[in-house]
Amino acid sequence: MLNPDAKLAENIFDKPAMASTREGFGKGAVEAGTADERVVVLTADLAESTQAHHFQKAFPLRFIQCGVAEQNMATVAAGMALYGKIPFITSYAAFNPGRNWEQIRTTIGINNVPVIVCGMHAGVSVGPDGATHQALEDMALMRSIPHFTVISACDSEEGRKATVAAAKLGKPVYMRWGRDKTPIMTTPDTPFEIGKANVVWKPFDDAQGKSVTPQVAIFATGHLLYQSLVAARQLEGEGVAVSVTNVHTIKPLDTETILREARAAGAVVTVEEHQIMGGFGSAIAELLAQECPLPIEFIGMHDQFGQSGEPKELIEHYGMGSSHIVEAVKKVIVRK
């Protein structure tokens, strides 16, 4: 059942409201800029696609159009941060951090300055733009840089909160954003804290009126949390008990919550719209290998590039839909 403590949206399965996670950035940036005049937003010729145009309209003197020059954008932002500003730099994730990773590493990471790197249009759900624009390596790139926090919001509302929180963090941050409209699962009252995972589904025995020990712990990040919840509901109907945890912060991981849920279940499935190697699943596996070795299955891209197509069909084609999560759960149970 949905965890009541998570305070998720009503009608989450029947008729969920839809919005892209990047829309949450657009709203959050304006909110952060209203609260703190040090906040500035830079973009690389993609103001509307990144939703940075909302900040541009609200604060034109604190908005910088860098043109198609992502590497320059990163270094300009680092300089601004060194002089007290809180810059958000925005472009497609294929270019930011895909094209300017070295500048991010050298000028932002090494200096440990509070620049928030925003990679939009991440994952295969970018759709028709195809493999060149479907960033599937960005979390691996960014979680490997010291000092960086890495965030992947599950929906637009959580993205809004994450943007506001990132502006207050005082550290380098990478934020991952999607293009396609996806279900809104959270509300303004849903708890959010950078570095704190949220258990959003708990197994429950209605007949006995008490919670049940899960057979598998599902850890999901980004909008595929919704597919994980759909899978959990199906599994519940089949008598398979699972927990689902929204891990919006990939670095630093909430080790306490992850280890607690993993140990309770004895088996794990990770879910991400990213390459398995080096991504969210790898981060979970690294933690479990050190602290709690147990069977694990990975949902994500398995060493492939994407292709052009409709977002929903690509998610299914590459094995990241709810049916594939159900299969992974059943597979990992056998390995316990």
C-alpha positions as CSV (number, residue, x, y, z in Angstrom):
1,M,0.0,0.0,0.0
2,L,1.1,3.6,-0.4
3,N,2.9,4.8,2.6
4,P,0.5,7.4,4.3
5,D,3.5,9.1,5.9
6,A,4.9,9.9,2.4
7,K,1.8,12.1,1.8
8,L,1.6,11.3,-1.9
9,A,-0.9,12.7,-4.4
10,E,-4.5,11.4,-4.6
11,N,-5.5,9.5,-7.7
12,I,-1.9,8.6,-8.3
13,F,-2.8,5.5,-10.2
14,D,-6.2,6.4,-11.8
15,K,-5.7,9.9,-13.2
16,P,-2.4,11.4,-12.2
17,A,-1.7,15.0,-13.1
18,M,1.2,15.2,-15.6
19,A,4.1,17.6,-16.0
20,S,7.8,17.3,-17.0
21,T,10.3,17.4,-14.2
22,R,12.0,20.3,-15.9
23,E,8.9,22.3,-15.2
24,G,9.7,21.9,-11.5
25,F,13.0,23.5,-12.2
26,G,11.4,26.5,-13.9
27,K,9.1,27.2,-10.9
28,G,11.8,26.4,-8.3
29,A,14.4,28.7,-9.9
30,V,12.0,31.7,-9.7
31,E,11.2,30.8,-6.1
32,A,14.9,30.5,-5.2
33,G,15.6,33.8,-7.0
34,T,12.8,35.5,-5.1
35,A,14.2,34.3,-1.8
36,D,17.8,35.2,-2.5
37,E,19.1,37.9,-4.9
38,R,22.4,36.1,-5.2
39,V,20.7,33.4,-7.4
40,V,21.5,33.8,-11.1
41,V,20.7,31.5,-14.1
42,L,22.8,30.9,-17.1
43,T,21.8,29.0,-20.2
44,A,23.5,27.8,-23.4
45,D,21.0,29.0,-26.1
46,L,18.2,26.8,-24.6
47,A,16.2,29.1,-22.3
48,E,12.7,27.7,-23.2
49,S,13.8,24.0,-23.5
50,T,15.4,24.2,-20.0
51,Q,12.5,26.3,-18.6
52,A,15.1,28.9,-17.7
53,H,12.9,31.5,-19.5
54,H,10.7,31.8,-16.4
55,F,13.7,33.1,-14.4
56,Q,14.6,35.3,-17.4
57,K,11.2,36.9,-17.3
58,A,11.2,37.4,-13.6
59,F,14.8,38.6,-13.2
60,P,16.2,39.7,-16.6
61,L,19.2,41.4,-15.0
62,R,20.2,38.1,-13.3
63,F,19.9,35.9,-16.4
64,I,22.8,35.3,-18.7
65,Q,22.5,33.9,-22.2
66,C,25.9,32.3,-23.0
67,G,25.0,31.0,-26.4
68,V,26.2,27.6,-27.7
69,A,29.2,27.6,-25.4
70,E,28.6,25.2,-22.6
71,Q,32.3,25.0,-21.6
72,N,32.5,28.8,-21.2
73,M,29.2,28.8,-19.3
74,A,30.7,26.5,-16.6
75,T,33.8,28.6,-16.1
76,V,31.8,31.9,-16.0
77,A,29.5,30.4,-13.4
78,A,32.5,29.2,-11.3
79,G,33.9,32.7,-11.4
80,M,30.5,34.2,-10.3
81,A,30.3,31.7,-7.5
82,L,33.7,32.6,-6.3
83,Y,32.4,36.2,-5.9
84,G,29.3,35.2,-4.0
85,K,26.7,34.4,-6.5
86,I,24.6,31.2,-6.6
87,P,24.6,30.2,-10.3
88,F,22.4,27.6,-12.0
89,I,23.8,26.5,-15.4
90,T,21.3,24.9,-17.8
91,S,21.5,23.0,-21.0
92,Y,20.7,19.5,-22.3
93,A,22.4,16.8,-20.2
94,A,24.2,15.6,-23.3
95,F,26.0,18.9,-23.3
96,N,25.9,19.9,-19.7
97,P,27.8,17.9,-18.3
98,G,28.3,15.9,-21.5
99,R,30.4,18.6,-23.3
100,N,31.7,20.6,-20.4
101,W,32.6,17.9,-17.9
102,E,36.3,18.9,-17.7
103,Q,35.4,22.6,-17.0
104,I,32.9,21.5,-14.4
105,R,35.5,19.2,-12.8
106,T,38.3,21.8,-12.8
107,T,36.6,25.1,-12.1
108,I,33.6,24.0,-10.1
109,G,34.5,20.7,-8.4
110,I,38.1,21.4,-7.5
111,N,37.2,24.9,-6.2
112,N,34.2,23.5,-4.4
113,V,31.9,26.4,-5.3
114,P,28.1,26.4,-5.2
115,V,27.3,26.1,-8.9
116,I,24.2,24.0,-9.7
117,V,24.6,22.1,-12.9
118,C,21.2,21.3,-14.5
119,G,21.1,18.6,-17.2
120,M,17.8,18.7,-19.0
121,H,16.4,16.1,-21.5
122,A,18.1,13.2,-19.8
123,G,17.2,9.6,-20.5
124,V,15.6,7.8,-23.5
125,S,12.3,9.5,-22.7
126,V,13.6,12.5,-24.6
127,G,12.0,10.5,-27.4
128,P,12.4,11.5,-31.1
129,D,15.6,13.4,-30.6
130,G,17.4,10.1,-30.6
131,A,20.7,8.7,-29.2
132,T,22.8,11.9,-29.5
133,H,20.5,13.8,-27.2
134,Q,19.5,11.0,-24.8
135,A,22.0,11.4,-22.0
136,L,22.4,8.1,-20.2
137,E,25.8,8.6,-18.7
138,D,25.4,11.9,-16.8
139,M,24.9,10.6,-13.3
140,A,28.0,8.4,-13.6
141,L,30.0,11.4,-14.8
142,M,28.8,13.6,-12.0
143,R,28.8,11.3,-9.0
144,S,32.5,10.6,-9.7
145,I,33.5,14.3,-9.1
146,P,34.4,15.0,-5.5
147,H,32.2,17.6,-3.6
148,F,29.2,17.2,-5.9
149,T,25.7,16.3,-4.7
150,V,23.6,14.5,-7.3
151,I,19.8,14.8,-7.4
152,S,17.2,13.1,-9.7
153,A,13.7,14.3,-8.8
154,C,10.8,11.9,-9.3
155,D,8.3,14.6,-10.5
156,S,7.9,18.3,-11.1
157,E,6.8,19.1,-7.6
158,E,9.8,17.3,-6.0
159,G,11.9,19.1,-8.6
160,R,10.6,22.4,-7.5
161,K,11.5,21.6,-3.9
162,A,14.9,20.2,-4.9
163,T,15.8,23.4,-6.8
164,V,15.0,25.6,-3.9
165,A,17.0,23.3,-1.5
166,A,20.0,23.2,-3.9
167,A,20.2,27.0,-3.9
168,K,20.6,26.9,-0.1
169,L,23.0,24.0,0.1
170,G,26.2,26.0,-0.5
171,K,27.9,23.2,-2.4
172,P,28.2,22.0,-6.1
173,V,25.1,20.2,-7.2
174,Y,24.1,18.2,-10.3
175,M,20.4,18.1,-11.0
176,R,18.9,15.7,-13.6
177,W,15.8,16.7,-15.5
178,G,13.4,15.0,-18.0
179,R,11.6,16.4,-21.0
180,D,8.5,14.3,-21.3
181,K,5.4,14.9,-19.1
182,T,5.3,12.2,-16.4
183,P,2.9,11.6,-13.4
184,I,3.0,13.9,-10.5
185,M,3.3,11.7,-7.4
186,T,4.2,14.1,-4.7
187,T,2.4,17.2,-3.2
188,P,3.6,20.3,-1.5
189,D,3.3,18.4,1.8
190,T,5.4,15.4,0.8
191,P,8.6,15.4,2.8
192,F,11.8,16.4,0.9
193,E,15.3,16.8,2.2
194,I,18.5,16.5,0.2
195,G,20.2,13.2,1.1
196,K,17.1,11.7,2.7
197,A,15.3,8.9,0.8
198,N,11.5,8.4,1.3
199,V,9.8,5.0,1.6
200,V,6.7,5.5,-0.5
201,W,5.2,2.0,-0.5
202,K,5.0,-0.5,2.3
203,P,3.6,-4.0,2.2
204,F,0.5,-4.3,4.4
205,D,-1.9,-7.2,5.4
206,D,-5.4,-5.7,5.3
207,A,-6.9,-8.8,6.8
208,Q,-4.7,-8.7,9.9
209,G,-4.3,-4.9,9.9
210,K,-0.5,-4.9,10.2
211,S,2.6,-4.3,8.1
212,V,4.3,-7.3,6.4
213,T,8.0,-7.9,6.0
214,P,8.9,-7.2,2.3
215,Q,10.4,-9.9,0.1
216,V,12.2,-7.4,-2.1
217,A,13.2,-3.7,-1.6
218,I,12.8,-1.6,-4.7
219,F,14.9,1.5,-4.9
220,A,14.0,3.9,-7.7
221,T,15.2,7.3,-8.8
222,G,13.6,9.8,-11.1
223,H,10.3,9.5,-12.9
224,L,10.6,5.7,-13.0
225,L,9.4,5.8,-9.4
226,Y,5.9,5.7,-10.9
227,Q,6.6,2.5,-12.8
228,S,7.9,1.0,-9.6
229,L,4.7,1.9,-7.8
230,V,2.6,0.4,-10.5
231,A,4.7,-2.7,-10.3
232,A,4.3,-2.8,-6.5
233,R,0.5,-2.6,-6.8
234,Q,0.5,-5.5,-9.3
235,L,2.8,-7.6,-7.1
236,E,0.6,-6.9,-4.0
237,G,-2.3,-8.3,-6.0
238,E,-0.2,-11.5,-6.7
239,G,0.7,-11.8,-3.0
240,V,4.3,-10.6,-3.4
241,A,5.3,-8.1,-0.7
242,V,7.7,-5.3,-1.7
243,S,8.8,-1.9,-0.4
244,V,9.4,1.0,-2.7
245,T,11.8,3.8,-1.8
246,N,12.2,7.1,-3.7
247,V,16.0,7.8,-3.7
248,H,16.1,11.3,-5.2
249,T,19.6,12.0,-3.9
250,I,22.1,9.6,-5.6
251,K,25.0,11.3,-3.9
252,P,25.2,11.3,-0.9
253,L,23.1,8.2,-0.5
254,D,20.8,7.9,2.5
255,T,22.7,4.8,3.7
256,E,20.6,4.4,6.9
257,T,17.3,4.1,5.0
258,I,18.7,2.0,2.1
259,L,20.4,-0.5,4.4
260,R,17.4,-0.8,6.7
261,E,15.0,-1.6,3.8
262,A,17.5,-3.9,2.1
263,R,18.2,-5.9,5.2
264,A,14.5,-6.2,6.0
265,A,13.8,-7.6,2.5
266,G,17.0,-9.6,1.8
267,A,16.9,-8.8,-1.9
268,V,16.9,-5.6,-4.0
269,V,15.8,-4.2,-7.3
270,T,17.2,-0.8,-8.5
271,V,15.3,1.3,-11.1
272,E,16.8,4.1,-13.2
273,E,16.6,5.6,-16.7
274,H,20.4,5.6,-17.0
275,Q,23.2,3.2,-17.9
276,I,23.5,0.5,-15.3
277,M,27.3,0.8,-15.2
278,G,28.3,3.7,-13.0
279,G,24.8,4.9,-12.3
280,F,22.3,4.7,-9.5
281,G,22.2,0.9,-9.4
282,S,26.0,0.9,-9.2
283,A,25.9,3.3,-6.3
284,I,23.4,1.0,-4.4
285,A,25.5,-2.0,-5.3
286,E,28.7,-0.4,-4.0
287,L,27.0,0.4,-0.7
288,L,25.5,-3.1,-0.3
289,A,28.8,-4.8,-1.3
290,Q,30.5,-3.0,1.7
291,E,27.7,-3.3,4.2
292,C,25.1,-5.9,3.3
293,P,25.8,-8.2,0.4
294,L,22.6,-9.7,-1.0
295,P,20.9,-10.5,-4.4
296,I,20.3,-7.5,-6.6
297,E,18.7,-7.0,-10.0
298,F,19.1,-3.8,-12.1
299,I,16.5,-2.0,-14.2
300,G,18.0,0.5,-16.6
301,M,20.0,0.7,-19.8
302,H,22.3,-2.3,-20.2
303,D,25.2,-1.0,-22.2
304,Q,23.2,0.4,-25.1
305,F,22.5,3.7,-26.8
306,G,19.0,4.8,-27.3
307,Q,17.1,5.6,-30.5
308,S,14.3,7.8,-31.8
309,G,10.8,6.9,-30.7
310,E,8.0,7.8,-28.5
311,P,9.0,8.1,-24.8
312,K,6.6,5.4,-23.6
313,E,7.6,2.9,-26.3
314,L,11.3,3.5,-25.6
315,I,10.9,2.9,-21.9
316,E,9.2,-0.5,-22.7
317,H,11.6,-1.4,-25.5
318,Y,14.6,-1.0,-23.2
319,G,13.1,-2.9,-20.3
320,M,12.3,-0.2,-17.9
321,G,8.5,-0.4,-17.6
322,S,6.4,-1.8,-14.7
323,S,6.2,-5.3,-16.2
324,H,10.0,-5.5,-16.3
325,I,10.2,-4.4,-12.7
326,V,7.7,-7.1,-11.8
327,E,9.9,-9.7,-13.6
328,A,13.1,-8.4,-11.9
329,V,11.4,-8.8,-8.5
330,K,10.3,-12.4,-9.2
331,K,13.8,-13.2,-10.5
332,V,15.6,-11.8,-7.5
333,I,13.3,-13.6,-5.0
334,V,14.5,-16.9,-6.5
335,R,18.1,-15.9,-5.8
336,K,17.5,-15.3,-2.1
